[in-house]
Amino acid sequence: MKSAVLIIDMINDFVTGRFENERAQKIVPNIKKLLETARSEKIPIIYVRDAHPEDDSEFDIWGPHAVAGSEGSEVIPELESGEGEPVLDKTKYSAFFNTNLNSILENLEVEEVVLTGVLTDICIQHTAADAFFRGYKVIIPRECVDSLSDEENKRAIKFIEKMYGAEISNLKDLLEKMEA
C-alpha cells in the first residue's frame, strides 16, 4: 500500500508559542526520525498547518492563534519541510476541510496516511475521520501524536482505532515497515 506521512499542526503557536505545549515538544524527535525514514524511502510527506484569517470564528473558542502569515502559523524549525514537500494551510480541525489534501493524495495514488502531530483529540481525530470517510487507511504512531494530557491522548487514540479502524503502531515497528 502506498503511504504518505502527514505532519499536522507542528507550528510555533502550538509547540513553543501561544499555546506552548511541552507534550508537543517531546514528540518532535520522534517525528524527526519518521521524517528521515520517509525521506530516505521516498515516501511523500505533507505538512498541514493552522492558518486562520484575523476574524476567524474559531477565535471565539480558542482566542487568536496561528493567524495566516504570522510566525505562529509557521512549522517549527526542527521539522521544516523539505524540497517538494507541500505545506497546506487549514482553517478548521480537519486537514481535509477546504484544502487540496485529498487531490494531492489521489495524484500520488496514496492508500494509507500516517498521521502525526497535535492535538490527538482535535485535529488528528478530525483528520482521521475525514481520511476514513474518503477510503484511506489510517496509521497512528503513538510516539508521534499527543494532546494536552495522557487521558485525552489515550481516549482519542482508542476512539480513532475503534471508529475508523486505524492501525495504532509504535514508531519502531512503523519505521521497520517503511524500510522493508
C-alpha positions in Angstrom: 0.0 0.0 0.0 1.3 3.4 -0.9 1.7 5.7 2.1 2.0 9.4 2.9 3.1 11.0 6.1 1.1 14.0 7.3 2.7 16.4 9.8 -0.3 18.2 11.4 -0.1 21.5 13.3 3.5 21.2 14.5 3.6 25.0 14.3 5.2 27.6 16.6 1.9 28.7 18.3 1.1 25.1 19.3 4.6 23.9 20.2 6.5 26.8 21.7 4.3 29.9 21.2 0.8 31.0 22.2 -0.3 27.5 23.4 3.2 26.3 24.4 2.9 22.6 24.9 5.7 20.6 26.5 4.0 17.4 25.4 4.2 18.6 21.7 7.8 19.4 22.2 8.5 15.8 23.4 7.2 14.2 20.2 9.5 16.4 17.9 12.5 13.9 18.0 10.1 11.0 17.1 8.6 12.9 14.2 12.1 13.8 13.0 13.0 10.1 13.0 9.9 9.3 11.0 10.7 12.1 8.5 14.2 10.9 8.0 13.0 7.4 7.2 10.1 8.7 5.0 12.6 10.9 3.0 15.1 8.1 2.6 12.4 5.7 1.4 10.8 8.4 -0.9 7.5 8.3 1.0 5.6 11.5 0.4 5.4 14.0 3.3 2.7 16.6 3.5 2.6 19.4 6.1 -0.7 20.8 7.2 -0.8 23.9 9.5 -3.4 26.0 11.2 -3.5 29.4 9.4 -6.6 31.5 10.3 -7.9 34.8 8.9 -7.8 37.6 11.5 -11.5 37.4 12.1 -11.9 33.6 12.3 -14.9 32.4 14.3 -12.7 29.7 15.9 -11.1 32.5 18.0 -14.4 32.7 19.9 -13.4 29.3 21.3 -9.6 29.3 21.5 -8.7 33.0 21.3 -6.5 34.3 18.5 -3.8 31.9 17.3 -2.0 30.8 14.2 -3.0 33.8 12.2 -2.2 33.2 8.5 1.1 34.7 7.6 2.2 35.1 11.2 5.2 33.4 12.8 2.8 31.5 15.0 1.4 29.6 12.0 4.8 28.5 10.7 6.0 25.0 11.0 8.6 24.7 13.8 12.2 25.0 12.5 13.1 21.5 13.8 10.6 20.0 11.4 10.6 22.3 8.5 9.5 21.0 5.1 12.0 19.7 2.6 12.1 20.4 -1.1 8.9 19.3 -2.9 7.0 18.7 0.4 3.8 20.7 0.3 2.7 22.9 3.2 -1.1 23.3 3.3 -3.0 25.9 5.3 -6.1 24.9 7.1 -8.7 26.9 9.0 -10.7 24.1 10.6 -9.7 21.0 12.7 -9.5 18.5 9.8 -6.6 18.7 7.4 -9.0 17.8 4.6 -11.5 20.7 5.2 -11.2 23.3 2.4 -7.6 22.2 1.5 -6.4 20.3 -1.6 -5.0 17.5 0.6 -7.3 14.9 -1.0 -6.3 15.9 -4.5 -2.6 15.6 -3.6 -3.1 12.2 -2.1 -5.1 11.0 -5.1 -2.5 12.3 -7.5 0.2 10.4 -5.5 -2.0 7.3 -5.5 -1.8 7.1 -1.7 -3.9 4.5 0.0 -2.8 5.0 3.6 -2.0 8.1 5.7 0.3 8.2 8.7 -0.9 10.9 11.0 1.5 12.8 13.2 1.3 16.0 15.3 -1.1 17.7 17.7 -3.7 17.6 19.2 -4.7 13.9 19.0 -8.2 14.6 20.4 -8.9 17.5 18.0 -7.0 17.9 14.7 -5.6 14.4 14.5 -9.0 12.8 15.3 -10.9 15.0 12.8 -8.4 14.3 10.1 -8.6 10.6 10.8 -12.3 10.8 10.4 -12.1 12.5 7.1 -9.4 10.2 5.9 -11.5 7.2 6.8 -14.6 8.7 5.1 -12.5 9.1 1.9 -11.3 5.5 2.0 -7.8 5.9 3.3 -6.3 3.5 5.8 -5.2 5.5 8.9 -2.0 4.8 10.8 -1.2 6.5 14.1 2.3 6.1 15.5 1.7 6.6 19.2 5.0 8.4 19.8 4.3 10.9 17.1 1.0 12.3 18.4 -0.1 14.0 21.6 -2.7 16.0 23.4 -2.7 18.2 26.5 -3.0 15.2 28.8 -2.4 11.5 28.9 -6.1 10.9 29.4 -7.1 13.0 26.3 -4.4 11.4 24.2 -5.3 7.8 25.1 -9.0 8.4 24.8 -8.6 9.9 21.3 -6.3 7.1 20.1 -8.8 4.5 21.4 -11.6 6.3 19.6 -9.7 6.6 16.3 -8.8 2.9 16.4 -12.4 1.8 17.2 -14.4 4.2 15.0 -12.1 4.3 11.9 -10.2 1.0 12.1 -6.9 2.9 12.4 -3.7 0.9 12.9 -2.1 2.1 16.1 1.6 1.5 15.8 4.7 2.1 17.8 7.3 4.1 16.0 9.9 1.3 15.8 7.6 -1.1 14.1 6.4 1.6 11.7 10.0 2.5 10.7 10.8 -1.1 10.1 7.7 -1.5 7.9 8.6 1.6 5.9 12.2 0.3 5.3 11.0 -3.2 4.3 
